[in-house]
Structure formats: C-alpha cells, structure tokens
Amino acid sequence: MIILFENSFKHAASFNDLNTSKLCIVRYEKPLTSVKQIVVEDLGYSREVLTRSESIKYMYSLAESYSHRFKLDENEYVFILNGSSGFDLGFSLYLINKICNTIRRPSILLIAEIPRLNTRIDVKARFISWLKTIFLHDIIVNNNGLMKIVLTDPDPPSQLVKYLVLLLSSSLSNDFKSLVHVKLKRFVLPLAEIYYLLQLFTLHGRFDYLIEDYKRVLFLIHRTLDKAPTDLWSVARKSTSLIRGSIYSYKKLIDLRDKLVKAMSDLVGLLIKNSKFTESVVDPRELVNKLLTSHSVSEIHNDIFNDERIVNYLNISSDLLVDTYTAGYLDKCSYTRFVLIGSDLSDRIPRGNNVVKVESIFNELSVFDLCSVSINSDCKYNTSYIPFSFIEAYTEASALNYEVLYPRELFILNTVIKPIDIHSVCLVNYNGFKKAVNEKCLFSGLKLLKNITESIG
C-alpha cells in the first residue's frame, strides 16, 4: 500500500500505472483522482494556524481520533511525505506506530523530503523530533521486519519518487535497512518525442504546400477582379466577407506554420536539455542527421541504445551520479549498484548486475548506488548527515517545551514511552544502534533501546 498525505499528494499521479493499493490522507477532497481518500476535518486547526505551528503532539492526537478509518491489514507499506508539514509528520508517525503494534513482520519504506535549510526554526525542530521518533520505530521494526528510510531534497520530481519506490520495494534491495542514501542517473531515449518530431516535420511540409496553394488562389481571385467589369466590382464591394475570409485564413495558416516551427525548436531543445537526474542519450546533431537521412524510429533506437553504450552506462563512475539528498554530508560509504530498466532493454544487460525490471517503462535505464547510513550523534557516526542548523533548532525549541514536539505518549508492543524518554535518546537509527552495540560505544538512551529490543525477542 502506498500512503500519501496532504503535502505529498502531488506525486499521486505518477503511481497510476502501479498495481498496488493507494491511500491519500488529506484535509480537503482532491478532485479528478481515482485514489482512495480519507478527508480529515480538523476543527481545531485554526488554533494551530494562530501559533504558526502544527505540533507533532496535536497532529498525532488528531490522527488517533481517525483510527477507525485506517484499515491496515497488509504487510508492505510505502509512506511518501513532506517533512515541512506537521500534518504529514503527525499522521505518518501515528500510522507507523499502529503498523508496529498490529503487523507481525511489516515491511515499511518511508520517503521524506526534508524542510528547506532557510525555513523557520520551529519547522526544523519539529522535523528532528519526528526523525528521533521514527528512528525509535526503525530500531523496533528492523529487529522483527524491514524498514527503509530515504531522505530527499525539497521538491523531488515525481518520477524520481516513483523510481525510488520501484527500486527500494524490490526484494533485491532487502539487504539495506534503516536509513539509505541514494545516488542515481537516469538515461533516456525519448523515442515518443522523436516520433512526434518526425510527424511535425511531415506536417511542416504540408503547411508549406497549403500556403503555396493559398497564394495561387488569392492571386487568381485578384487577377479576376482586376479584369472584371465595373458591375462585378459593385457586387464584390457589397459582399467582401469571402475575399477577406480567404486572406484571413491565409494569414492564420502562416501563423500556424510559424508556431509549428517554434514547437519543433522547443521539442529539439527538450530532447537535448538534461535535468538534474535525467540525461538524454540523443546527441542533437546525431538526431537531426538521422531524421534527414530517413532513418526509421526503430533504426534510431538500435543505433543509439547499442550494447556498447549500455555497458558504458552501467559502469558509470559513482561520482557522476546525483545524490537525492544533499543537505548533509556522508562519511565514507560503500555503495552497491542497481539498475532499473524497462522490459525492452532488460535482455541486453550482462549477467551479474542487480537488475530490477519494470514493465511500465521503455527506452530507458536508471543506474542507482545505494548505501546504508549509520546515525549516532553520541558515537560520532555521520554527525553531519543531518544539517547542524536542524540540530540547533531542536535544541533551542526543546529547551522551551519539548513535550509539544512528541506524541503525548507512545505504546509500542505493550511498552509506554513518554516524550521525555524519546527526548533523552540521542539521534540514533537502527544501523547506528547496532554498530554502537558491536563497538561497545555508550550513548544516551542505550539502556532504553536495549530493554525494548530484548522485549521483542
């Protein structure tokens, strides 16, 4: 099940072709979508707006009041949320807590875009308190199931979010637990766009042919009127709409031809313009040359996506891949490579690669590098992965009133956890916890976490 929230609903359309259940939890019903929605009527929300804060405590309680609406009876869940939204954070936290208490061996993938670095202090502090609480569940789930967490920069492209879900939901990636850092590059042959470009070239020629025909027709009309007797001119003056209409149609056709030329120019620009994560495999000069020499679309496909070029993409240096999260810094990390590819190219991938084949994509392949990240602020594991300004904001806000940054209380497998318990634990995820235990590194909250994990068995 894919679960989206008020501020991550923008990604819903990208999952339309996936054969899995989807749920959106929103404040207002979203039109023109077939995704199941739960609309939350927040009568107390106006008070939260007055304080410019959607506290975790308040939103968690609000989610709790809707518990009868949430049917969580599957084993695999994907959460996609916006880390700047208290609504998304509070509801996701409640649902993950409920899954931990009701599903025996759950599989959870959580994709969260972090707040912007220049956002308000209370938003940063709230995100850290949510992350501390999520890491607590991360430690619990990964002792009895599987949980993966991916942080992204603000406003990730929907296509990127979809591909993260496709890769990290596959069984091939199950060796990665807890916080996962992702680097990727998507190589695309825009075959559909090439097809449309060929059609535009054809239409352009037809436009020129029609324009020449119009010229001849208008020329004949004027020559006829020039040689016509005075009586015919008097009739023509009384009914000029036909002639004016012909001239207007001629000018309109020229305008359409000019717009078509601009559209072709824009489309070629689109083909050669690379985004941050996506790179077109088409060289513009190569493309134009093939189009002018009457290559078929299939020939262009085979020439460009040849075996040698595919191998080069598979062996691309990790330094040339793009980090999905750049707000923090990662210590030295060992990456594992994966390939996400359409069914049309999957047979051309050499054996020995971690390949995830997706039936719904064509004429492209995406190269991923994955790395498990250990976080433990007391043991100095990746202390720079979370921006220091976020940690400072949490320290400042929690000194005033840390209780609003957490649920009133959490129930985890018959254990009651108070806000002070979570607050007293350092920022530590499952990987950081296991590494610290193995290295006998002491940290704040070690005793609490050991007690919880031992009670799980």
C-alpha positions as CSV (number, residue, x, y, z in Angstrom):
1,M,0.0,0.0,0.0
2,I,1.3,3.5,-1.0
3,I,0.2,6.1,1.5
4,L,0.4,9.8,0.6
5,F,-0.6,12.9,2.6
6,E,-1.8,16.4,2.1
7,N,1.5,17.8,1.1
8,S,2.8,14.8,-0.9
9,F,-0.4,14.3,-3.0
10,K,1.3,15.9,-5.9
11,H,3.1,12.6,-6.5
12,A,-0.1,10.5,-6.6
13,A,-0.5,10.6,-10.4
14,S,2.9,9.1,-11.0
15,F,1.8,5.9,-9.3
16,N,-1.3,5.4,-11.5
17,D,0.3,2.5,-13.5
18,L,1.4,0.6,-10.4
19,N,-0.8,-2.3,-9.5
20,T,-1.0,-1.6,-5.7
21,S,-3.5,-0.1,-3.4
22,K,-3.1,3.6,-2.7
23,L,-4.4,5.9,0.0
24,C,-4.3,9.7,0.4
25,I,-4.9,11.4,3.8
26,V,-5.9,15.0,3.1
27,R,-7.6,18.0,4.6
28,Y,-9.7,18.6,1.5
29,E,-11.0,16.2,-1.1
30,K,-8.8,16.2,-4.2
31,P,-10.8,16.2,-7.5
32,L,-10.0,14.2,-10.6
33,T,-8.3,11.3,-9.0
34,S,-9.3,7.7,-8.5
35,V,-7.1,7.3,-5.4
36,K,-8.9,6.4,-2.2
37,Q,-9.0,9.5,0.1
38,I,-9.6,10.0,3.8
39,V,-10.6,13.6,4.4
40,V,-9.7,14.9,7.8
41,E,-12.0,17.5,9.3
42,D,-9.7,19.5,11.6
43,L,-11.9,21.7,13.7
44,G,-9.1,22.7,15.9
45,Y,-6.7,23.6,13.1
46,S,-7.4,27.3,13.3
47,R,-5.8,27.5,16.7
48,E,-2.7,25.8,15.3
49,V,-2.5,28.4,12.5
50,L,-2.6,31.2,15.0
51,T,0.5,29.8,16.6
52,R,2.1,29.2,13.2
53,S,2.8,25.6,14.3
54,E,1.4,22.2,13.6
55,S,2.8,20.3,16.6
56,I,3.5,16.6,16.5
57,K,1.6,16.2,19.7
58,Y,-1.5,17.9,18.2
59,M,-1.4,16.1,14.8
60,Y,-0.7,12.7,16.3
61,S,-3.8,13.1,18.5
62,L,-5.8,14.2,15.5
63,A,-4.7,11.1,13.6
64,E,-5.6,9.0,16.7
65,S,-9.2,10.3,16.5
66,Y,-9.5,8.9,13.0
67,S,-8.1,5.5,13.9
68,H,-11.4,3.8,12.9
69,R,-10.9,5.0,9.3
70,F,-7.5,3.4,8.8
71,K,-7.6,-0.2,7.7
72,L,-4.0,-1.5,7.9
73,D,-4.1,-5.2,7.1
74,E,-1.3,-5.5,4.6
75,N,2.4,-6.4,5.2
76,E,4.1,-3.9,2.9
77,Y,3.7,-0.1,3.2
78,V,5.2,2.9,1.4
79,F,4.9,6.3,3.0
80,I,5.6,9.5,1.0
81,L,5.6,12.7,2.9
82,N,6.7,16.3,3.2
83,G,9.0,16.9,6.2
84,S,7.9,20.6,6.4
85,S,4.3,19.6,7.1
86,G,3.2,18.9,10.6
87,F,0.1,17.2,9.2
88,D,2.2,14.7,7.2
89,L,4.6,14.1,10.1
90,G,1.9,13.6,12.7
91,F,-0.2,11.3,10.6
92,S,2.7,9.2,9.3
93,L,4.0,8.7,12.8
94,Y,0.7,7.5,14.1
95,L,0.2,5.1,11.2
96,I,3.7,3.7,11.5
97,N,3.2,3.2,15.2
98,K,0.0,1.4,14.6
99,I,1.6,-0.9,12.0
100,C,4.4,-1.7,14.5
101,N,1.7,-2.8,17.0
102,T,-0.6,-4.8,14.7
103,I,1.6,-6.3,11.9
104,R,3.9,-9.1,12.9
105,R,6.7,-8.7,10.4
106,P,6.0,-5.4,8.5
107,S,7.9,-4.1,5.5
108,I,8.0,-0.2,5.5
109,L,9.5,2.2,3.0
110,L,9.5,5.8,4.1
111,I,10.4,8.6,1.7
112,A,10.6,12.1,3.2
113,E,11.6,15.3,1.7
114,I,13.4,17.4,4.3
115,P,12.5,21.1,5.1
116,R,14.4,23.8,3.3
117,L,17.6,25.0,5.1
118,N,16.2,28.5,5.3
119,T,12.9,27.6,6.8
120,R,11.6,28.6,10.3
121,I,13.3,27.2,13.4
122,D,10.1,25.5,14.7
123,V,9.8,23.6,11.4
124,K,13.4,22.3,11.6
125,A,12.9,21.4,15.3
126,R,9.7,19.5,14.5
127,F,11.4,17.5,11.8
128,I,14.2,16.4,14.1
129,S,11.7,15.3,16.8
130,W,9.8,13.4,14.2
131,L,13.1,11.8,13.0
132,K,14.1,10.8,16.5
133,T,10.7,9.1,17.0
134,I,10.8,7.5,13.6
135,F,14.3,6.1,14.3
136,L,12.9,4.6,17.5
137,H,10.4,2.7,15.4
138,D,13.1,1.9,12.9
139,I,15.1,0.1,15.6
140,I,12.0,-1.8,16.6
141,V,10.8,-2.8,13.1
142,N,14.2,-3.9,11.9
143,N,14.5,-6.3,14.8
144,N,11.4,-8.1,13.6
145,G,10.8,-6.9,10.0
146,L,12.2,-4.5,7.5
147,M,12.2,-0.7,7.4
148,K,13.9,1.6,5.0
149,I,14.1,5.4,5.2
150,V,15.2,7.7,2.4
151,L,15.6,11.5,2.8
152,T,15.4,13.7,-0.3
153,D,16.0,17.3,-1.0
154,P,12.9,19.6,-1.1
155,D,10.5,19.2,-4.1
156,P,11.8,16.0,-5.7
157,P,10.5,15.2,-9.2
158,S,7.6,12.8,-9.1
159,Q,9.4,10.5,-11.5
160,L,12.3,10.3,-9.0
161,V,10.0,9.4,-6.1
162,K,8.3,6.7,-8.2
163,Y,11.7,5.1,-9.2
164,L,12.8,5.1,-5.5
165,V,9.6,3.2,-4.7
166,L,10.1,0.7,-7.5
167,L,13.8,0.0,-6.6
168,L,13.5,0.0,-2.8
169,S,10.3,-2.0,-2.8
170,S,12.0,-4.8,-4.7
171,S,13.4,-7.8,-2.9
172,L,16.8,-7.2,-4.4
173,S,17.3,-4.2,-2.0
174,N,16.3,-6.0,1.1
175,D,19.9,-6.1,2.4
176,F,19.5,-2.4,3.0
177,K,17.9,-1.4,6.3
178,S,17.2,1.8,8.1
179,L,18.5,5.0,6.6
180,V,19.5,4.5,2.9
181,H,21.5,7.1,0.9
182,V,20.7,7.0,-2.8
183,K,22.6,8.3,-5.9
184,L,21.3,7.9,-9.4
185,K,21.3,8.9,-13.0
186,R,18.5,8.2,-15.5
187,F,19.4,7.7,-19.2
188,V,16.5,8.1,-21.6
189,L,16.0,7.7,-25.3
190,P,12.9,9.9,-25.9
191,L,11.5,7.7,-28.6
192,A,8.0,9.0,-28.4
193,E,9.3,12.6,-28.7
194,I,11.3,11.5,-31.8
195,Y,8.2,10.0,-33.3
196,Y,6.3,13.3,-32.8
197,L,9.2,15.2,-34.2
198,L,9.0,13.1,-37.3
199,Q,5.3,13.9,-37.5
200,L,6.0,17.6,-37.1
201,F,8.5,17.5,-40.0
202,T,5.8,15.9,-42.2
203,L,3.2,18.5,-41.1
204,H,5.6,21.3,-41.7
205,G,6.0,20.2,-45.4
206,R,2.2,20.0,-45.7
207,F,1.8,23.5,-44.3
208,D,4.2,24.9,-46.8
209,Y,2.3,23.1,-49.6
210,L,-1.1,24.6,-48.4
211,I,0.4,28.1,-48.1
212,E,1.6,28.0,-51.7
213,D,-1.9,26.8,-52.8
214,Y,-3.5,29.7,-50.9
215,K,-1.1,32.1,-52.7
216,R,-2.2,30.8,-56.1
217,V,-5.9,31.0,-55.2
218,L,-5.6,34.6,-53.9
219,F,-3.6,35.6,-56.9
220,L,-6.3,34.2,-59.2
221,I,-9.0,36.0,-57.3
222,H,-7.2,39.3,-57.6
223,R,-6.4,38.8,-61.3
224,T,-10.1,38.0,-61.9
225,L,-11.3,41.1,-60.1
226,D,-8.7,43.3,-61.9
227,K,-10.2,42.2,-65.3
228,A,-13.8,42.2,-64.1
229,P,-16.3,44.7,-65.4
230,T,-17.5,47.6,-63.1
231,D,-20.8,45.8,-62.4
232,L,-18.9,42.8,-60.8
233,W,-16.8,45.2,-58.7
234,S,-20.0,46.8,-57.3
235,V,-21.3,43.4,-56.3
236,A,-17.9,42.5,-54.8
237,R,-17.9,45.6,-52.7
238,K,-21.3,44.7,-51.2
239,S,-20.0,41.2,-50.2
240,T,-16.3,41.3,-49.2
241,S,-16.5,38.6,-46.5
242,L,-15.5,35.8,-48.8
243,I,-12.4,37.6,-50.0
244,R,-11.4,38.9,-46.6
245,G,-12.1,35.4,-45.2
246,S,-9.6,33.9,-47.6
247,I,-7.0,36.4,-46.7
248,Y,-7.6,35.9,-43.0
249,S,-7.3,32.1,-43.5
250,Y,-4.0,32.6,-45.4
251,K,-2.5,34.7,-42.6
252,K,-3.8,32.3,-40.0
253,L,-2.1,29.4,-41.8
254,I,1.2,31.3,-41.9
255,D,0.9,31.9,-38.1
256,L,0.3,28.2,-37.5
257,R,3.3,27.4,-39.6
258,D,5.4,29.7,-37.6
259,K,4.1,28.2,-34.3
260,L,4.9,24.8,-35.6
261,V,8.5,25.8,-36.4
262,K,8.8,27.1,-32.8
263,A,7.3,23.9,-31.4
264,M,9.9,21.9,-33.3
265,S,12.6,24.1,-32.0
266,D,11.3,23.7,-28.4
267,L,11.0,19.9,-28.8
268,V,14.6,19.6,-30.0
269,G,15.6,21.7,-27.1
270,L,13.7,19.4,-24.8
271,L,15.4,16.4,-26.2
272,I,18.9,17.7,-25.6
273,K,18.2,19.5,-22.3
274,N,19.2,17.4,-19.4
275,S,17.6,17.7,-16.0
276,K,19.4,17.1,-12.7
277,F,18.7,13.4,-12.6
278,T,17.8,12.7,-16.2
279,E,20.1,12.6,-19.2
280,S,19.0,12.2,-22.8
281,V,21.1,9.7,-24.8
282,V,20.4,11.6,-28.0
283,D,23.0,13.9,-29.4
284,P,21.2,16.7,-31.3
285,R,23.4,16.6,-34.4
286,E,23.2,12.8,-34.5
287,L,19.4,13.0,-34.2
288,V,18.9,15.7,-36.9
289,N,21.2,13.8,-39.2
290,K,19.3,10.5,-38.7
291,L,16.0,12.3,-39.3
292,L,17.2,13.9,-42.5
293,T,18.5,10.7,-43.9
294,S,15.1,9.0,-43.4
295,H,16.1,6.6,-40.6
296,S,13.1,4.8,-39.1
297,V,12.4,5.1,-35.4
298,S,13.4,1.5,-34.8
299,E,16.8,2.2,-36.5
300,I,17.4,5.2,-34.4
301,H,16.6,3.2,-31.3
302,N,19.0,0.4,-32.2
303,D,21.8,2.7,-33.2
304,I,21.7,4.8,-30.1
305,F,21.0,2.2,-27.5
306,N,23.6,-0.2,-28.7
307,D,25.2,-2.8,-26.4
308,E,28.5,-0.9,-26.0
309,R,26.7,2.3,-24.9
310,I,24.6,0.3,-22.4
311,V,27.7,-1.2,-20.8
312,N,29.2,2.3,-20.5
313,Y,26.1,3.5,-18.6
314,L,26.2,0.5,-16.3
315,N,29.9,1.3,-15.5
316,I,29.5,5.0,-15.0
317,S,31.5,6.3,-12.1
318,S,29.6,6.8,-8.8
319,D,31.0,10.4,-8.7
320,L,28.9,11.2,-11.8
321,L,25.6,10.0,-10.2
322,V,23.4,12.6,-8.5
323,D,22.6,12.5,-4.8
324,T,18.9,12.6,-4.0
325,Y,19.8,14.2,-0.6
326,T,22.4,17.0,-0.5
327,A,21.6,18.8,2.8
328,G,24.1,16.9,4.8
329,Y,27.5,15.2,4.4
330,L,28.1,11.4,4.4
331,D,31.2,9.8,5.8
332,K,33.0,7.2,3.7
333,C,30.4,4.7,2.5
334,S,30.4,1.5,0.5
335,Y,27.9,1.6,-2.3
336,T,26.1,-1.2,-4.1
337,R,25.0,-0.7,-7.7
338,F,21.5,-1.4,-9.0
339,V,19.9,-1.0,-12.4
340,L,16.2,-0.1,-13.0
341,I,15.3,-0.9,-16.6
342,G,12.4,-1.3,-19.0
343,S,11.4,-4.8,-20.3
344,D,12.5,-3.8,-23.8
345,L,16.2,-3.5,-22.8
346,S,16.4,-6.0,-19.9
347,D,17.8,-8.8,-22.1
348,R,20.7,-6.6,-23.1
349,I,22.0,-6.2,-19.6
350,P,25.0,-8.5,-18.8
351,R,24.6,-11.0,-16.1
352,G,25.9,-10.2,-12.6
353,N,24.1,-6.9,-12.3
354,N,21.4,-6.2,-9.7
355,V,18.6,-5.5,-12.2
356,V,15.1,-4.5,-11.4
357,K,12.9,-4.9,-14.5
358,V,9.8,-2.7,-14.7
359,E,7.1,-3.5,-17.3
360,S,5.7,0.0,-17.4
361,I,8.9,1.9,-18.6
362,F,10.5,1.7,-22.0
363,N,13.6,3.0,-23.8
364,E,15.5,4.0,-20.6
365,L,17.6,2.7,-17.8
366,S,18.5,4.2,-14.5
367,V,21.7,3.5,-12.5
368,F,21.5,3.6,-8.7
369,D,24.1,3.4,-6.0
370,L,22.7,2.5,-2.5
371,C,24.4,2.8,0.8
372,S,23.2,2.1,4.4
373,V,23.8,5.0,6.7
374,S,24.6,4.7,10.4
375,I,23.5,7.6,12.5
376,N,24.5,8.0,16.2
377,S,25.2,11.5,17.4
378,D,26.9,10.4,20.7
379,C,29.2,7.9,19.0
380,K,30.0,10.4,16.2
381,Y,28.6,8.3,13.4
382,N,27.7,10.6,10.4
383,T,27.1,13.5,12.7
384,S,27.0,15.9,9.6
385,Y,24.4,13.9,7.7
386,I,21.6,15.9,9.3
387,P,22.2,19.6,8.9
388,F,23.6,21.2,12.1
389,S,21.1,24.1,11.8
390,F,18.3,21.5,12.3
391,I,20.0,20.1,15.5
392,E,20.5,23.7,16.8
393,A,16.8,24.4,16.1
394,Y,15.7,21.3,18.0
395,T,18.0,22.1,21.0
396,E,16.5,25.6,21.2
397,A,12.9,24.5,20.8
398,S,13.1,21.5,23.1
399,A,14.6,23.7,25.9
400,L,11.3,25.7,25.8
401,N,8.8,22.9,25.6
402,Y,9.9,19.5,24.3
403,E,6.5,17.9,25.0
404,V,4.7,19.5,22.0
405,L,7.4,18.0,19.8
406,Y,6.3,14.4,20.6
407,P,3.1,12.5,20.9
408,R,1.6,12.6,24.4
409,E,2.7,9.0,24.8
410,L,3.6,6.1,22.6
411,F,2.5,2.5,23.0
412,I,5.0,0.1,21.4
413,L,4.4,-3.6,22.0
414,N,2.9,-3.0,25.4
415,T,5.6,-0.6,26.4
416,V,4.6,3.0,27.3
417,I,7.1,5.6,26.1
418,K,6.9,9.2,27.3
419,P,8.1,12.3,25.5
420,I,11.0,12.6,28.0
421,D,12.1,9.1,27.0
422,I,12.4,9.9,23.3
423,H,14.0,13.3,24.1
424,S,16.6,11.7,26.2
425,V,17.7,9.3,23.5
426,C,20.4,10.7,21.2
427,L,19.7,10.9,17.4
428,V,20.4,7.2,16.6
429,N,18.9,4.9,13.9
430,Y,19.0,1.1,13.7
431,N,22.3,1.0,11.9
432,G,23.9,3.4,14.4
433,F,22.4,1.4,17.3
434,K,23.7,-2.0,16.0
435,K,27.2,-0.5,15.2
436,A,27.4,1.1,18.7
437,V,26.5,-2.2,20.4
438,N,29.1,-4.1,18.4
439,E,31.8,-1.5,19.1
440,K,30.7,-1.2,22.8
441,C,30.1,2.6,22.4
442,L,27.9,4.1,25.1
443,F,25.3,6.7,24.2
444,S,22.2,8.4,25.6
445,G,19.2,6.0,25.6
446,L,21.2,2.8,25.1
447,K,19.5,1.2,28.1
448,L,16.0,2.1,27.0
449,L,16.6,0.8,23.5
450,K,18.2,-2.5,24.7
451,N,15.2,-3.1,27.0
452,I,12.8,-2.5,24.1
453,T,14.6,-4.7,21.6
454,E,15.1,-7.5,24.2
455,S,11.4,-7.5,25.0
456,I,10.7,-8.0,21.3
457,G,12.8,-11.2,21.4
